[in-house]
Amino acid sequence: MQFNKSEENINKQVQNIRFLLSDVDGVLTDGSLFIGSDGNEYKKFHVEDHSGVALCQFGGICVGLLSARFSESTSIRAKEMMIDICEQGILNKAKKFQEICSENNFSNNEVAYIGDGLIDIPAMKLAGLSIAVNNADEDVKECADIITQRNGGEGVLKEIARFILSKQNKIEKAIQSMKEKVYDS
């Protein structure tokens, strides 16, 4: 990961995180849309993002999605990953960010936001920890506290989950809980 602030400041910010809110297109996907001649839309999601969501959930961090586009594919993927907060068709992401925080009792400094496009910058500026994917727009990267090693669509949620939980000293417990409740059950 690349830090745009001192590692000491990043470590302090990470300690407060209780909610991970992510854009979808360009973060959970590579930004490509496949539209068939029948009008059906298809997206390619990385399977490891589901592991990232599970790690967060076992580590006590809620996960939500906030997308400017509505897509049934996103709704299906959110349901598969057991993400209850999935807001789509939202162009004013800063306003919806505030609403989500208010409705779920999160303060801004308890939220990590992952984005890739210019539309994400207002929400990123509100978040306690702002994260850009490696292939994000340059202005988004400049705004971010952290830039991931992975590009959007390459399992970014897992990279972020491992990072945050490691810094919070919760990763081993999250993995153990996942093992006991999922793999060994």
C-alpha positions in Angstrom: 0.0 0.0 0.0 1.1 3.5 -0.6 0.4 6.1 2.1 -0.3 9.8 1.3 0.1 10.6 5.0 2.6 9.5 7.6 2.2 5.8 8.7 1.7 7.1 12.2 -1.4 9.2 11.1 -2.7 6.3 9.1 -2.4 3.9 12.1 -4.3 6.3 14.3 -7.1 6.7 11.7 -7.4 3.0 11.2 -8.0 2.3 14.9 -11.4 4.1 14.7 -12.7 2.2 11.6 -16.0 0.3 12.3 -17.5 0.6 8.8 -16.1 0.0 5.3 -18.1 1.7 2.6 -17.1 1.0 -1.0 -17.9 2.1 -4.5 -18.7 -0.8 -6.8 -17.8 -0.1 -10.5 -14.0 0.3 -10.7 -13.5 -1.0 -7.2 -15.3 -4.4 -6.9 -15.1 -4.6 -10.7 -12.5 -3.5 -13.2 -15.0 -0.9 -14.4 -16.0 -2.9 -17.5 -19.7 -3.4 -18.3 -20.8 -6.2 -20.6 -24.2 -5.5 -22.2 -25.7 -8.1 -24.4 -27.8 -7.5 -27.5 -30.8 -8.5 -25.3 -30.0 -5.6 -23.0 -28.8 -7.7 -20.1 -25.9 -6.3 -18.2 -23.1 -8.4 -16.8 -20.2 -7.6 -14.5 -17.2 -9.5 -13.4 -16.5 -9.5 -9.7 -13.5 -11.0 -8.0 -14.3 -13.9 -5.7 -11.7 -12.8 -3.1 -13.8 -9.7 -2.3 -16.3 -12.1 -0.6 -13.4 -13.2 1.7 -12.6 -9.6 2.5 -16.2 -8.9 3.5 -16.3 -12.1 5.6 -13.0 -11.1 7.3 -14.5 -7.6 8.1 -17.7 -9.1 9.4 -15.8 -11.6 11.7 -13.5 -8.7 12.8 -16.5 -6.5 13.8 -16.4 -4.2 10.8 -19.6 -3.6 8.8 -19.4 -3.3 5.1 -21.6 -1.4 2.7 -21.8 -0.5 -1.0 -22.5 2.9 -2.5 -22.8 3.1 -6.3 -23.7 5.8 -8.8 -25.2 3.2 -11.1 -28.0 0.8 -10.4 -27.4 -2.7 -11.5 -29.2 -5.9 -10.6 -25.8 -7.6 -10.8 -24.6 -5.5 -7.8 -27.7 -6.3 -5.8 -27.1 -10.0 -6.4 -23.5 -9.8 -5.4 -24.3 -7.8 -2.3 -26.8 -10.4 -1.2 -24.3 -13.2 -1.9 -21.7 -11.4 0.3 -24.4 -10.7 3.0 -24.0 -6.9 2.7 -27.2 -5.3 4.0 -26.3 -1.7 3.0 -26.3 -1.5 -0.7 -27.2 1.9 -2.1 -27.4 2.3 -5.9 -28.2 5.0 -8.4 -26.7 7.7 -6.1 -24.9 10.6 -7.7 -24.6 12.7 -4.6 -22.4 10.3 -2.6 -21.5 12.8 0.1 -25.2 13.2 1.0 -25.9 9.5 1.0 -22.7 8.9 3.0 -24.0 11.2 5.7 -27.4 9.5 5.6 -25.9 6.0 5.9 -23.8 7.1 8.8 -26.7 8.7 10.6 -29.0 5.8 10.1 -26.4 3.3 11.3 -24.8 5.3 14.2 -21.4 5.8 12.6 -19.4 8.9 12.9 -17.5 10.0 9.8 -14.1 9.1 11.4 -15.4 5.5 11.9 -15.8 5.0 8.1 -13.2 3.9 5.6 -14.3 4.7 2.0 -12.9 3.1 -1.1 -13.3 4.8 -4.5 -11.8 5.1 -7.9 -13.7 7.9 -9.8 -14.1 11.6 -9.5 -17.7 11.1 -8.1 -16.1 9.4 -5.1 -14.0 12.4 -3.9 -16.8 14.1 -1.9 -17.5 10.9 0.1 -13.7 10.3 0.5 -13.3 13.7 2.0 -15.9 12.9 4.6 -14.4 9.6 5.6 -12.1 8.9 8.5 -9.9 6.9 6.1 -10.0 7.4 2.4 -8.8 4.7 0.0 -8.2 4.7 -3.7 -7.6 1.7 -5.8 -4.3 1.5 -7.7 -5.8 2.3 -11.1 -8.1 5.1 -9.8 -8.2 8.6 -11.4 -5.2 10.6 -10.5 -7.3 13.2 -8.6 -8.8 10.4 -6.6 -5.3 9.1 -5.7 -4.2 12.6 -4.6 -7.3 12.8 -2.3 -6.8 9.4 -0.7 -5.0 8.6 2.5 -4.1 5.2 1.1 -3.7 3.7 -2.4 -4.1 0.0 -2.7 -1.6 -2.3 -4.4 -4.3 -4.0 -6.4 -6.4 -2.5 -9.2 -10.2 -2.4 -9.0 -11.7 -5.8 -9.7 -8.6 -7.7 -8.4 -9.8 -8.4 -4.8 -9.3 -4.9 -3.3 -11.8 -5.5 -0.5 -9.7 -8.4 0.8 -6.5 -6.3 0.6 -8.2 -3.5 2.6 -9.8 -5.9 5.1 -6.5 -7.6 5.9 -4.8 -4.2 6.2 -7.4 -2.6 8.6 -7.8 -5.7 10.7 -4.0 -6.2 11.0 -3.5 -2.6 12.1 -6.4 -3.1 14.7 -4.8 -6.4 15.9 -7.9 -8.3 14.9 -6.9 -10.3 11.9 -5.9 -13.5 13.7 -9.1 -13.5 15.7 -11.2 -12.8 12.5 -9.5 -15.6 10.6 -9.9 -18.0 13.6 -13.6 -17.1 13.9 -14.1 -17.6 10.1 -12.3 -21.0 10.4 -14.5 -22.1 13.3 -17.8 -20.8 12.0 -17.4 -21.5 8.3 -14.6 -23.9 7.4 -14.8 -26.3 10.3 -18.5 -26.2 11.0 
